Amino acid sequence: MVATQNFNNLREETKSILMLSYLDDNTKYITQKIEEELGDIHKSLCEAKLLLTSDM
């Protein structure tokens, strides 16, 4: 009975570790995509600024 409980506890801890690993990977992916998007926005803003200042 103790062995079964220990096994169940270990299984739950393993599930938690795998979920945290998945969430960490997912967070890293989302962060990368946001940084890419922000880079694109920054580039567009710089191009717009260049166009606006060159017209003056």
NURO-686828 format. One record per residue: x, y, z of N, C-alpha, C in turn; residue number from 1; residue in one letter. Coordinates in steps of 0.2 Angstrom, whole numbers, plus 5000, padded with zeros to 4 digits. Layout:
REM residues N
<atom n_c1="X" n_c2="Y" n_c3="Z" ca_c1="X" ca_c2="Y" ca_c3="Z" c_c1="X" c_c2="Y" c_c3="Z" i="NUM" aa="A"/>
...
//
This chain:
REM residues 56
<atom n_c1="5004" n_c2="4994" n_c3="5000" ca_c1="5000" ca_c2="5000" ca_c3="5000" c_c1="5004" c_c2="5006" c_c3="5000" i="1" aa="M"/>
<atom n_c1="5010" n_c2="5006" n_c3="5004" ca_c1="5014" ca_c2="5012" ca_c3="5004" c_c1="5018" c_c2="5013" c_c3="4997" i="2" aa="V"/>
<atom n_c1="5020" n_c2="5007" n_c3="4995" ca_c1="5023" ca_c2="5007" ca_c3="4988" c_c1="5018" c_c2="5010" c_c3="4983" i="3" aa="A"/>
<atom n_c1="5012" n_c2="5008" n_c3="4983" ca_c1="5007" ca_c2="5011" ca_c3="4978" c_c1="5006" c_c2="5018" c_c3="4979" i="4" aa="T"/>
<atom n_c1="5006" n_c2="5021" n_c3="4985" ca_c1="5005" ca_c2="5028" ca_c3="4986" c_c1="5012" c_c2="5031" c_c3="4984" i="5" aa="Q"/>
<atom n_c1="5017" n_c2="5029" n_c3="4985" ca_c1="5024" ca_c2="5032" ca_c3="4983" c_c1="5024" c_c2="5032" c_c3="4975" i="6" aa="N"/>
<atom n_c1="5022" n_c2="5027" n_c3="4972" ca_c1="5021" ca_c2="5027" ca_c3="4965" c_c1="5017" c_c2="5032" c_c3="4962" i="7" aa="F"/>
<atom n_c1="5011" n_c2="5032" n_c3="4965" ca_c1="5006" ca_c2="5038" ca_c3="4963" c_c1="5009" c_c2="5045" c_c3="4964" i="8" aa="N"/>
<atom n_c1="5012" n_c2="5046" n_c3="4970" ca_c1="5015" ca_c2="5052" ca_c3="4971" c_c1="5020" c_c2="5054" c_c3="4966" i="9" aa="N"/>
<atom n_c1="5025" n_c2="5049" n_c3="4964" ca_c1="5030" ca_c2="5050" ca_c3="4959" c_c1="5027" c_c2="5051" c_c3="4952" i="10" aa="L"/>
<atom n_c1="5021" n_c2="5048" n_c3="4951" ca_c1="5018" ca_c2="5049" ca_c3="4944" c_c1="5015" c_c2="5056" c_c3="4944" i="11" aa="R"/>
<atom n_c1="5012" n_c2="5058" n_c3="4949" ca_c1="5010" ca_c2="5065" ca_c3="4949" c_c1="5015" c_c2="5070" c_c3="4949" i="12" aa="E"/>
<atom n_c1="5021" n_c2="5069" n_c3="4952" ca_c1="5026" ca_c2="5074" ca_c3="4952" c_c1="5029" c_c2="5074" c_c3="4945" i="13" aa="E"/>
<atom n_c1="5030" n_c2="5068" n_c3="4942" ca_c1="5032" ca_c2="5068" ca_c3="4935" c_c1="5027" c_c2="5072" c_c3="4930" i="14" aa="T"/>
<atom n_c1="5021" n_c2="5071" n_c3="4931" ca_c1="5016" ca_c2="5075" ca_c3="4927" c_c1="5017" c_c2="5082" c_c3="4928" i="15" aa="K"/>
<atom n_c1="5018" n_c2="5084" n_c3="4934" ca_c1="5019" ca_c2="5091" ca_c3="4936" c_c1="5026" c_c2="5094" c_c3="4932" i="16" aa="S"/>
<atom n_c1="5031" n_c2="5090" n_c3="4933" ca_c1="5037" ca_c2="5092" ca_c3="4929" c_c1="5037" c_c2="5092" c_c3="4922" i="17" aa="I"/>
<atom n_c1="5033" n_c2="5088" n_c3="4919" ca_c1="5032" ca_c2="5088" ca_c3="4912" c_c1="5028" c_c2="5094" c_c3="4910" i="18" aa="L"/>
<atom n_c1="5023" n_c2="5095" n_c3="4914" ca_c1="5018" ca_c2="5101" ca_c3="4912" c_c1="5022" c_c2="5108" c_c3="4913" i="19" aa="M"/>
<atom n_c1="5027" n_c2="5108" n_c3="4918" ca_c1="5031" ca_c2="5114" ca_c3="4919" c_c1="5036" c_c2="5115" c_c3="4913" i="20" aa="L"/>
<atom n_c1="5038" n_c2="5109" n_c3="4911" ca_c1="5043" ca_c2="5109" ca_c3="4905" c_c1="5039" c_c2="5112" c_c3="4899" i="21" aa="S"/>
<atom n_c1="5033" n_c2="5109" n_c3="4898" ca_c1="5029" ca_c2="5111" ca_c3="4892" c_c1="5028" c_c2="5119" c_c3="4892" i="22" aa="Y"/>
<atom n_c1="5026" n_c2="5121" n_c3="4898" ca_c1="5024" ca_c2="5128" ca_c3="4899" c_c1="5030" c_c2="5132" c_c3="4898" i="23" aa="L"/>
<atom n_c1="5036" n_c2="5130" n_c3="4900" ca_c1="5042" ca_c2="5134" ca_c3="4899" c_c1="5044" c_c2="5134" c_c3="4892" i="24" aa="D"/>
<atom n_c1="5043" n_c2="5129" n_c3="4888" ca_c1="5045" ca_c2="5129" ca_c3="4881" c_c1="5040" c_c2="5133" c_c3="4877" i="25" aa="D"/>
<atom n_c1="5033" n_c2="5133" n_c3="4879" ca_c1="5028" ca_c2="5137" ca_c3="4876" c_c1="5029" c_c2="5144" c_c3="4877" i="26" aa="N"/>
<atom n_c1="5031" n_c2="5146" n_c3="4884" ca_c1="5033" ca_c2="5153" ca_c3="4885" c_c1="5039" c_c2="5155" c_c3="4881" i="27" aa="T"/>
<atom n_c1="5044" n_c2="5151" n_c3="4880" ca_c1="5050" ca_c2="5153" ca_c3="4876" c_c1="5047" c_c2="5155" c_c3="4869" i="28" aa="K"/>
<atom n_c1="5043" n_c2="5150" n_c3="4866" ca_c1="5041" ca_c2="5151" ca_c3="4859" c_c1="5037" c_c2="5157" c_c3="4859" i="29" aa="Y"/>
<atom n_c1="5032" n_c2="5159" n_c3="4863" ca_c1="5028" ca_c2="5165" ca_c3="4863" c_c1="5032" c_c2="5171" c_c3="4864" i="30" aa="I"/>
<atom n_c1="5037" n_c2="5171" n_c3="4868" ca_c1="5042" ca_c2="5176" ca_c3="4869" c_c1="5045" c_c2="5178" c_c3="4863" i="31" aa="T"/>
<atom n_c1="5048" n_c2="5173" n_c3="4860" ca_c1="5052" ca_c2="5173" ca_c3="4853" c_c1="5047" c_c2="5177" c_c3="4848" i="32" aa="Q"/>
<atom n_c1="5041" n_c2="5174" n_c3="4847" ca_c1="5036" ca_c2="5177" ca_c3="4842" c_c1="5035" c_c2="5184" c_c3="4844" i="33" aa="K"/>
<atom n_c1="5034" n_c2="5186" n_c3="4850" ca_c1="5032" ca_c2="5193" ca_c3="4852" c_c1="5038" c_c2="5197" c_c3="4850" i="34" aa="I"/>
<atom n_c1="5044" n_c2="5195" n_c3="4852" ca_c1="5050" ca_c2="5199" ca_c3="4850" c_c1="5051" c_c2="5200" c_c3="4842" i="35" aa="E"/>
<atom n_c1="5050" n_c2="5195" n_c3="4839" ca_c1="5050" ca_c2="5195" ca_c3="4831" c_c1="5045" c_c2="5201" c_c3="4829" i="36" aa="E"/>
<atom n_c1="5039" n_c2="5200" n_c3="4832" ca_c1="5033" ca_c2="5205" ca_c3="4830" c_c1="5035" c_c2="5212" c_c3="4832" i="37" aa="E"/>
<atom n_c1="5038" n_c2="5213" n_c3="4838" ca_c1="5040" ca_c2="5220" ca_c3="4840" c_c1="5046" c_c2="5222" c_c3="4835" i="38" aa="L"/>
<atom n_c1="5050" n_c2="5218" n_c3="4833" ca_c1="5056" ca_c2="5220" ca_c3="4828" c_c1="5053" c_c2="5222" c_c3="4822" i="39" aa="G"/>
<atom n_c1="5048" n_c2="5219" n_c3="4819" ca_c1="5044" ca_c2="5221" ca_c3="4813" c_c1="5041" c_c2="5228" c_c3="4814" i="40" aa="D"/>
<atom n_c1="5038" n_c2="5228" n_c3="4820" ca_c1="5034" ca_c2="5235" ca_c3="4821" c_c1="5039" c_c2="5240" c_c3="4821" i="41" aa="I"/>
<atom n_c1="5045" n_c2="5239" n_c3="4825" ca_c1="5050" ca_c2="5244" ca_c3="4825" c_c1="5053" c_c2="5246" c_c3="4819" i="42" aa="H"/>
<atom n_c1="5054" n_c2="5241" n_c3="4814" ca_c1="5057" ca_c2="5242" ca_c3="4808" c_c1="5052" c_c2="5247" c_c3="4804" i="43" aa="K"/>
<atom n_c1="5045" n_c2="5245" n_c3="4804" ca_c1="5040" ca_c2="5249" ca_c3="4801" c_c1="5040" c_c2="5256" c_c3="4803" i="44" aa="S"/>
<atom n_c1="5041" n_c2="5257" n_c3="4810" ca_c1="5040" ca_c2="5264" ca_c3="4812" c_c1="5047" c_c2="5268" c_c3="4810" i="45" aa="L"/>
<atom n_c1="5052" n_c2="5264" n_c3="4810" ca_c1="5058" ca_c2="5268" ca_c3="4808" c_c1="5058" c_c2="5270" c_c3="4800" i="46" aa="C"/>
<atom n_c1="5055" n_c2="5265" n_c3="4796" ca_c1="5054" ca_c2="5267" ca_c3="4789" c_c1="5049" c_c2="5273" c_c3="4788" i="47" aa="E"/>
<atom n_c1="5044" n_c2="5273" n_c3="4792" ca_c1="5039" ca_c2="5278" ca_c3="4792" c_c1="5042" c_c2="5285" c_c3="4794" i="48" aa="A"/>
<atom n_c1="5046" n_c2="5285" n_c3="4799" ca_c1="5049" ca_c2="5291" ca_c3="4802" c_c1="5054" c_c2="5293" c_c3="4796" i="49" aa="K"/>
<atom n_c1="5057" n_c2="5289" n_c3="4793" ca_c1="5062" ca_c2="5291" ca_c3="4787" c_c1="5058" c_c2="5294" c_c3="4782" i="50" aa="L"/>
<atom n_c1="5052" n_c2="5291" n_c3="4780" ca_c1="5048" ca_c2="5294" ca_c3="4775" c_c1="5045" c_c2="5301" c_c3="4777" i="51" aa="L"/>
<atom n_c1="5043" n_c2="5302" n_c3="4783" ca_c1="5041" ca_c2="5308" ca_c3="4786" c_c1="5046" c_c2="5314" c_c3="4786" i="52" aa="L"/>
<atom n_c1="5052" n_c2="5312" n_c3="4788" ca_c1="5057" ca_c2="5317" ca_c3="4789" c_c1="5060" c_c2="5319" c_c3="4782" i="53" aa="T"/>
<atom n_c1="5060" n_c2="5314" n_c3="4777" ca_c1="5063" ca_c2="5315" ca_c3="4771" c_c1="5058" c_c2="5320" c_c3="4767" i="54" aa="S"/>
<atom n_c1="5052" n_c2="5320" n_c3="4768" ca_c1="5047" ca_c2="5325" ca_c3="4765" c_c1="5048" c_c2="5332" c_c3="4767" i="55" aa="D"/>
<atom n_c1="5051" n_c2="5333" n_c3="4773" ca_c1="5051" ca_c2="5340" ca_c3="4775" c_c1="5057" c_c2="5344" c_c3="4772" i="56" aa="M"/>
//
